[in-house]
Amino acid sequence: MSSKISNSANSWVEVSKKSDFPIQNIPFGVFQSPNHSPRVASAIGDFAIDLKVLFEANMLNGLGFDMSDFDTNFLNNMMRHGKSGTRKLRERIYDLLLDSNIELQSNQELAKRVLVPIQDIEMMLPIESRDYTDFYSSEQHAFNVGCLFRDPENALLPNWKHIPVGYHGRASSIIVSGQDIVRPKGQKKPPTAEVPTFGPSNLLDFELETVFFTYQGKPLGESIKTDEADDYIFGMALFNDWSARDIQGWEYVPLGPFLGKNFASSVSPWIVTLDALEQFRIPGPKQEPKVLPYLEYSGDKHIDINLDVIIQPENGEENIVGQSNYKYMYWNMNQQLAHHSVNGCNICLGDAMGSGTISGPNEGEYGSMLEISWKGTKPFKMSDGTERKFLQDGDTVIMRGNCQNSDVRIGFGEVRTKILPAND
């Protein structure tokens, strides 16, 4: 959190103590409505803050922005101003919302146009990503998967504690919360079958993740070091990186995930800046064996983020199936970005970097149905009497997250997606 933003500050806009969006958050997103073309916004309590209207009212002067940064479908134009630019913008929005500031507060007609009820708008995909990388950085998740498909003695592959393992995903199928997905189809080969079959996935799964988005990086051939990585990270969102386990299981050797992963990845619409999360930094796990020098880092680079994953059957109640925490990551974002670029890979504005499934050390803290049901051997009992080994058509998967201490709560909102039957 910027040093200018105080935990004791209050806004003249009424904000519930349970809100994800107090004055200390100031996230960024994009919305539209029947009365509003797509435009960039922030959030306070139950309202979106229309930054296009604020700019037109000359309340964002002197920050170096222009209308094209706010009158647009994505945050990318705004993000081209880099960390210093978006930090100044966030601090100016904070100033305008302070209970002691009358600039906007005293102009009721303008304030009504600036503050748009979130219930009246449609949130859009916040960032246009040309590239998407998914990491595999939760040790407990990697261990669980290794136990399920190999054995506990060889659960982690030899490279896992030496490099932040990752793969390149499909940026075009990143979708915003609220957009339904269709059950994917593909080749599957059950263990008892001699040849593969084709059809809808029977083992559709969620993956509880976060994602971070980057500012423009360095030119091709140059690397980002761990101690400068924060300057290249804009913010974080919740991320459901769907998996078709049966399709993935047949195809992933020798080159890794393809059709089992590229059909959809769902993201929450509000991007919470790294500045807003600074006060929730905590030490990470001791990394043994010692990492190579380019992966060494200083300071607290892990973050305490509470994460819930929920299944809601069609017309049914919400069922919390997992409660995890981002603090369980083995590799942090600084290490992930340093590793991604150490070979000279050029990181671009808006690149998406998924954390990988986030699982805690205990049952009830796992981030996928593969682990929760232990590959289908321990079905999860739902409140309506049904069971889940994997996901069913009509299920809505919801993920929510927040950081909380004695002073303030910073939330991410939610990512919500309904599963539709496979197409004919």
C-alpha positions as CSV (number, residue, x, y, z in Angstrom):
1,M,0.0,0.0,0.0
2,S,1.3,3.5,-0.9
3,S,2.7,5.4,2.1
4,K,0.1,8.1,1.3
5,I,-2.8,5.8,1.9
6,S,-3.7,5.3,5.5
7,N,-5.5,2.4,7.2
8,S,-7.3,4.8,9.5
9,A,-8.7,6.8,6.6
10,N,-12.5,6.9,5.9
11,S,-14.4,7.8,2.8
12,W,-17.4,10.1,2.4
13,V,-18.9,7.2,0.4
14,E,-20.6,4.7,2.7
15,V,-18.6,1.4,2.8
16,S,-19.6,-1.7,4.7
17,K,-16.9,-3.2,7.0
18,K,-17.4,-6.4,5.0
19,S,-16.8,-4.8,1.7
20,D,-13.9,-6.0,-0.5
21,F,-13.4,-2.4,-1.7
22,P,-12.6,0.1,1.1
23,I,-10.8,3.3,0.4
24,Q,-7.5,1.5,1.1
25,N,-8.0,-0.8,-1.9
26,I,-8.8,1.2,-5.1
27,P,-8.7,-1.6,-7.6
28,F,-9.0,-1.2,-11.4
29,G,-11.4,-2.7,-13.9
30,V,-13.5,-2.0,-17.0
31,F,-17.3,-1.9,-17.1
32,Q,-20.2,-1.1,-19.5
33,S,-24.0,-0.7,-19.1
34,P,-26.9,0.3,-21.3
35,N,-26.0,3.9,-20.3
36,H,-22.2,3.6,-20.4
37,S,-19.9,2.6,-23.2
38,P,-16.9,0.5,-22.0
39,R,-14.6,2.6,-19.8
40,V,-12.0,2.2,-17.1
41,A,-13.1,2.3,-13.4
42,S,-12.1,1.8,-9.9
43,A,-14.3,0.7,-7.0
44,I,-15.4,1.9,-3.6
45,G,-17.9,-0.1,-1.5
46,D,-20.9,-1.0,-3.8
47,F,-19.9,1.6,-6.5
48,A,-17.8,1.6,-9.5
49,I,-15.9,4.9,-9.9
50,D,-16.2,6.1,-13.5
51,L,-12.7,7.4,-14.4
52,K,-13.8,8.7,-17.8
53,V,-16.2,11.0,-16.1
54,L,-13.6,12.1,-13.6
55,F,-11.2,12.9,-16.4
56,E,-13.8,14.9,-18.3
57,A,-14.4,16.9,-15.1
58,N,-10.7,17.8,-15.0
59,M,-10.2,16.0,-11.7
60,L,-7.3,13.9,-12.9
61,N,-5.2,16.7,-14.2
62,G,-1.5,16.8,-13.9
63,L,-1.1,13.0,-13.8
64,G,0.0,12.5,-17.5
65,F,-3.1,10.6,-18.6
66,D,-5.3,11.3,-21.5
67,M,-8.9,10.3,-22.5
68,S,-7.7,7.2,-24.4
69,D,-6.5,5.8,-21.1
70,F,-10.0,5.7,-19.7
71,D,-12.4,5.7,-22.7
72,T,-11.4,2.2,-23.8
73,N,-12.2,-1.6,-23.5
74,F,-9.1,-2.6,-21.5
75,L,-6.7,-1.3,-18.8
76,N,-3.8,-1.7,-21.2
77,N,-3.6,2.0,-22.2
78,M,-3.7,3.1,-18.6
79,M,-1.0,0.5,-17.7
80,R,1.4,2.0,-20.3
81,H,2.2,4.7,-17.7
82,G,3.9,2.1,-15.6
83,K,4.1,1.7,-11.8
84,S,4.7,5.4,-11.1
85,G,1.8,6.5,-13.3
86,T,-0.8,4.0,-11.9
87,R,0.4,4.7,-8.3
88,K,-0.2,8.4,-8.8
89,L,-3.7,7.8,-10.3
90,R,-4.6,5.5,-7.4
91,E,-3.5,8.0,-4.8
92,R,-5.5,10.8,-6.6
93,I,-8.7,8.6,-6.5
94,Y,-8.0,8.0,-2.8
95,D,-7.7,11.7,-2.2
96,L,-11.0,12.5,-3.9
97,L,-12.8,9.9,-1.8
98,L,-11.4,11.0,1.6
99,D,-14.1,12.2,4.0
100,S,-12.1,15.4,4.5
101,N,-11.9,16.2,0.7
102,I,-14.9,18.3,-0.7
103,E,-13.8,18.5,-4.4
104,L,-16.1,15.7,-5.5
105,Q,-18.1,15.3,-2.4
106,S,-19.6,18.8,-2.6
107,N,-20.7,18.4,-6.3
108,Q,-23.6,16.1,-5.9
109,E,-24.5,16.1,-9.6
110,L,-21.0,15.1,-10.6
111,A,-20.7,12.6,-7.8
112,K,-23.8,10.8,-9.0
113,R,-22.4,10.4,-12.4
114,V,-19.0,9.3,-11.1
115,L,-20.4,6.7,-8.7
116,V,-22.2,4.0,-10.5
117,P,-23.9,1.2,-8.6
118,I,-22.0,-2.1,-9.3
119,Q,-25.4,-3.9,-9.4
120,D,-26.3,-1.8,-12.5
121,I,-23.2,-2.5,-14.6
122,E,-21.5,-5.4,-16.5
123,M,-17.9,-6.0,-15.6
124,M,-15.7,-6.8,-18.6
125,L,-12.4,-8.6,-19.2
126,P,-10.1,-6.1,-17.6
127,I,-6.8,-6.7,-19.5
128,E,-6.0,-7.8,-23.0
129,S,-3.3,-10.4,-22.7
130,R,-1.2,-11.4,-25.7
131,D,0.6,-14.1,-23.6
132,Y,-0.4,-16.3,-20.7
133,T,1.9,-18.4,-18.6
134,D,0.8,-20.9,-15.9
135,F,3.1,-21.8,-13.2
136,Y,3.1,-24.9,-10.9
137,S,4.3,-23.3,-7.7
138,S,2.4,-24.8,-4.7
139,E,4.4,-27.6,-3.2
140,Q,1.5,-29.3,-1.5
141,H,-0.5,-29.4,-4.8
142,A,2.6,-30.7,-6.7
143,F,3.1,-33.3,-4.0
144,N,-0.6,-34.4,-4.0
145,V,-0.6,-34.8,-7.8
146,G,2.7,-36.7,-7.7
147,C,1.2,-39.1,-5.1
148,L,-1.9,-39.6,-7.2
149,F,-0.1,-40.3,-10.5
150,R,3.3,-41.7,-9.2
151,D,4.0,-42.4,-5.5
152,P,4.9,-40.4,-2.4
153,E,8.6,-41.2,-2.7
154,N,8.8,-39.7,-6.2
155,A,6.0,-37.1,-5.9
156,L,8.1,-34.1,-6.8
157,L,10.0,-34.4,-10.0
158,P,13.8,-33.7,-9.7
159,N,13.6,-30.1,-11.1
160,W,10.7,-28.9,-9.0
161,K,12.7,-27.3,-6.2
162,H,15.2,-25.8,-8.5
163,I,13.0,-23.9,-11.0
164,P,9.5,-22.4,-10.9
165,V,8.0,-24.9,-13.3
166,G,5.6,-23.4,-15.9
167,Y,4.1,-23.7,-19.3
168,H,2.7,-21.4,-22.0
169,G,-1.1,-21.4,-22.0
170,R,-3.8,-19.9,-24.3
171,A,-4.4,-16.2,-23.8
172,S,-7.4,-16.0,-26.2
173,S,-9.5,-18.2,-23.9
174,I,-9.1,-16.1,-20.8
175,I,-12.6,-15.0,-19.9
176,V,-14.2,-12.7,-17.4
177,S,-16.3,-13.8,-14.4
178,G,-19.9,-14.4,-15.3
179,Q,-19.2,-15.9,-18.7
180,D,-20.4,-19.5,-18.9
181,I,-18.1,-22.3,-20.2
182,V,-19.1,-25.3,-22.4
183,R,-17.9,-28.7,-21.2
184,P,-14.9,-29.5,-23.5
185,K,-14.6,-32.5,-25.7
186,G,-11.5,-34.5,-26.7
187,Q,-9.6,-37.7,-26.8
188,K,-9.6,-39.8,-23.6
189,K,-8.0,-43.1,-22.8
190,P,-9.2,-44.8,-19.6
191,P,-6.6,-47.0,-17.9
192,T,-8.5,-50.2,-19.0
193,A,-8.9,-49.2,-22.6
194,E,-6.6,-50.3,-25.4
195,V,-7.4,-47.3,-27.7
196,P,-8.6,-43.8,-27.0
197,T,-12.2,-42.7,-27.3
198,F,-13.7,-39.2,-28.2
199,G,-16.3,-37.3,-26.3
200,P,-17.1,-34.8,-23.6
201,S,-14.7,-34.7,-20.6
202,N,-16.0,-36.8,-17.7
203,L,-13.4,-35.4,-15.3
204,L,-13.9,-31.6,-15.6
205,D,-12.1,-29.8,-12.8
206,F,-11.4,-26.3,-11.4
207,E,-8.0,-25.0,-10.3
208,L,-7.9,-22.4,-7.5
209,E,-5.3,-19.9,-8.6
210,T,-4.4,-16.2,-8.6
211,V,-3.0,-14.4,-11.6
212,F,-0.7,-11.4,-11.9
213,F,-0.5,-9.0,-14.8
214,T,2.6,-7.2,-16.0
215,Y,3.6,-3.7,-17.1
216,Q,5.8,-3.5,-20.2
217,G,9.0,-5.4,-19.5
218,K,12.5,-5.1,-20.9
219,P,13.5,-5.6,-24.6
220,L,14.1,-9.1,-26.0
221,G,17.4,-10.4,-24.7
222,E,17.3,-8.7,-21.3
223,S,16.2,-10.2,-17.9
224,I,14.1,-8.9,-15.0
225,K,15.8,-9.6,-11.6
226,T,14.0,-10.6,-8.4
227,D,14.8,-7.3,-6.7
228,E,13.2,-5.2,-9.5
229,A,10.3,-7.6,-10.3
230,D,7.8,-5.6,-8.2
231,D,8.2,-2.6,-10.6
232,Y,6.9,-4.8,-13.5
233,I,3.9,-6.2,-11.7
234,F,0.7,-4.2,-12.0
235,G,-1.6,-6.3,-9.8
236,M,-3.4,-9.6,-9.0
237,A,-6.8,-11.2,-9.6
238,L,-8.5,-14.5,-8.8
239,F,-8.1,-17.1,-11.5
240,N,-9.9,-20.4,-12.2
241,D,-7.7,-22.3,-14.6
242,W,-10.1,-25.1,-15.7
243,S,-8.8,-28.6,-16.4
244,A,-10.2,-31.6,-18.2
245,R,-8.3,-34.2,-16.4
246,D,-9.1,-37.1,-18.7
247,I,-8.2,-35.2,-21.8
248,Q,-5.1,-33.9,-20.1
249,G,-4.0,-37.3,-18.8
250,W,-3.9,-38.8,-22.3
251,E,-2.2,-35.9,-24.1
252,Y,0.3,-34.3,-21.7
253,V,3.2,-36.7,-22.4
254,P,5.6,-35.7,-23.9
255,L,4.9,-31.9,-24.4
256,G,2.5,-31.0,-21.6
257,P,-1.0,-29.5,-21.4
258,F,-2.9,-28.7,-24.5
259,L,-6.6,-29.4,-25.1
260,G,-7.1,-30.4,-21.5
261,K,-6.3,-26.8,-20.5
262,N,-6.8,-24.3,-23.4
263,F,-10.6,-24.3,-23.5
264,A,-11.1,-21.6,-20.8
265,S,-9.5,-19.8,-17.9
266,S,-11.8,-17.5,-15.8
267,V,-10.6,-14.3,-14.2
268,S,-12.2,-11.9,-11.6
269,P,-12.8,-8.5,-13.1
270,W,-11.1,-6.2,-10.5
271,I,-7.3,-6.0,-10.5
272,V,-6.0,-5.4,-7.0
273,T,-2.7,-3.5,-7.2
274,L,0.5,-4.7,-5.6
275,D,0.6,-1.5,-3.6
276,A,-2.7,-2.4,-2.0
277,L,-1.3,-5.8,-0.9
278,E,2.0,-4.6,0.5
279,Q,0.9,-4.6,4.2
280,F,0.0,-8.3,3.9
281,R,3.5,-9.5,2.9
282,I,4.9,-12.4,4.9
283,P,8.0,-14.5,4.8
284,G,8.0,-17.5,2.5
285,P,9.0,-21.0,3.2
286,K,12.7,-22.0,3.5
287,Q,13.8,-23.1,0.1
288,E,15.9,-26.2,0.2
289,P,18.1,-27.0,-1.7
290,K,19.4,-23.5,-2.0
291,V,18.2,-21.8,-5.2
292,L,20.6,-20.5,-7.9
293,P,21.6,-16.9,-7.4
294,Y,19.2,-15.4,-10.0
295,L,16.3,-16.8,-8.0
296,E,17.5,-15.5,-4.6
297,Y,15.5,-12.6,-3.2
298,S,15.4,-10.4,-0.2
299,G,12.5,-9.2,2.0
300,D,9.0,-10.7,2.4
301,K,7.6,-11.5,-1.0
302,H,4.8,-13.9,-0.2
303,I,1.3,-12.6,0.5
304,D,-1.4,-13.7,3.0
305,I,-4.5,-14.0,0.9
306,N,-7.5,-16.1,2.1
307,L,-9.1,-18.1,-0.7
308,D,-12.4,-19.9,-0.9
309,V,-13.7,-22.2,-3.7
310,I,-17.4,-23.0,-3.8
311,I,-19.6,-25.2,-5.9
312,Q,-23.2,-24.2,-6.4
313,P,-25.5,-26.7,-8.1
314,E,-28.1,-25.4,-10.5
315,N,-30.9,-23.8,-8.3
316,G,-29.0,-25.0,-5.2
317,E,-27.0,-23.7,-2.2
318,E,-23.3,-22.7,-2.2
319,N,-21.0,-25.5,-0.9
320,I,-17.5,-24.5,0.3
321,V,-15.3,-27.3,-1.0
322,G,-11.9,-25.8,-0.3
323,Q,-10.4,-23.0,1.8
324,S,-6.7,-22.3,1.0
325,N,-4.3,-19.4,1.1
326,Y,-1.8,-17.8,-1.3
327,K,0.8,-17.9,1.5
328,Y,1.2,-21.7,0.7
329,M,3.1,-20.9,-2.5
330,Y,6.7,-22.2,-2.6
331,W,7.8,-19.9,-5.5
332,N,6.8,-16.2,-5.3
333,M,5.9,-13.8,-8.1
334,N,9.4,-12.2,-8.1
335,Q,11.0,-15.6,-8.6
336,Q,8.5,-16.5,-11.3
337,L,9.1,-13.3,-13.3
338,A,12.8,-13.6,-12.9
339,H,12.8,-17.2,-14.1
340,H,10.4,-16.4,-17.0
341,S,12.8,-13.7,-18.3
342,V,16.2,-15.1,-17.4
343,N,16.7,-16.4,-20.9
344,G,15.9,-13.0,-22.4
345,C,12.2,-13.6,-23.0
346,N,10.5,-10.3,-23.4
347,I,7.7,-9.7,-20.9
348,C,5.0,-7.5,-22.5
349,L,2.4,-5.2,-21.2
350,G,-0.7,-7.2,-20.0
351,D,1.0,-10.6,-19.9
352,A,-0.9,-12.9,-17.6
353,M,1.0,-15.2,-15.1
354,G,-1.0,-17.8,-13.3
355,S,0.1,-19.0,-9.9
356,G,-0.8,-22.7,-10.4
357,T,-3.2,-24.5,-8.2
358,I,-2.9,-23.3,-4.6
359,S,-3.3,-26.1,-2.0
360,G,-2.6,-26.0,1.7
361,P,-1.1,-28.8,3.8
362,N,-4.4,-30.2,5.2
363,E,-7.5,-31.8,3.8
364,G,-10.1,-29.0,3.3
365,E,-7.3,-26.7,1.9
366,Y,-6.9,-28.3,-1.5
367,G,-7.5,-26.3,-4.7
368,S,-8.8,-28.8,-7.1
369,M,-11.4,-31.6,-7.2
370,L,-8.7,-34.0,-8.2
371,E,-7.2,-33.6,-4.8
372,I,-10.4,-33.0,-2.8
373,S,-11.9,-36.3,-4.1
374,W,-8.5,-37.9,-4.2
375,K,-8.9,-38.9,-7.9
376,G,-12.5,-39.8,-7.3
377,T,-12.0,-42.2,-4.3
378,K,-13.3,-39.7,-1.7
379,P,-16.4,-38.0,-3.1
380,F,-17.4,-34.6,-1.6
381,K,-20.8,-34.7,0.0
382,M,-23.0,-31.7,-1.0
383,S,-25.7,-30.1,1.1
384,D,-28.4,-31.4,-1.3
385,G,-27.4,-35.0,-0.7
386,T,-25.5,-35.4,-4.0
387,E,-21.8,-36.1,-4.3
388,R,-19.0,-34.7,-6.4
389,K,-16.0,-36.5,-7.7
390,F,-15.6,-34.0,-10.4
391,L,-17.8,-31.2,-11.8
392,Q,-21.3,-31.7,-13.3
393,D,-23.2,-29.7,-15.9
394,G,-25.2,-26.9,-14.3
395,D,-22.6,-26.4,-11.5
396,T,-21.4,-22.9,-10.9
397,V,-17.9,-22.6,-9.5
398,I,-17.2,-19.5,-7.4
399,M,-13.8,-18.3,-6.0
400,R,-13.5,-15.5,-3.5
401,G,-10.4,-14.0,-1.8
402,N,-9.4,-11.3,0.6
403,C,-6.6,-10.1,2.8
404,Q,-7.4,-9.1,6.4
405,N,-5.7,-7.7,9.4
406,S,-6.8,-5.9,12.5
407,D,-7.0,-2.6,10.6
408,V,-8.3,-3.3,7.1
409,R,-9.8,-5.8,4.7
410,I,-8.7,-5.8,1.0
411,G,-10.8,-8.1,-1.2
412,F,-10.7,-9.3,-4.8
413,G,-14.5,-9.8,-5.4
414,E,-15.2,-13.1,-7.0
415,V,-14.8,-15.2,-10.1
416,R,-18.0,-17.1,-11.0
417,T,-18.5,-19.5,-13.9
418,K,-21.4,-21.9,-14.8
419,I,-20.7,-25.1,-16.7
420,L,-23.0,-25.8,-19.7
421,P,-23.3,-29.2,-21.4
422,A,-21.0,-30.1,-24.2
423,N,-22.0,-29.1,-27.7
424,D,-23.3,-31.7,-30.1
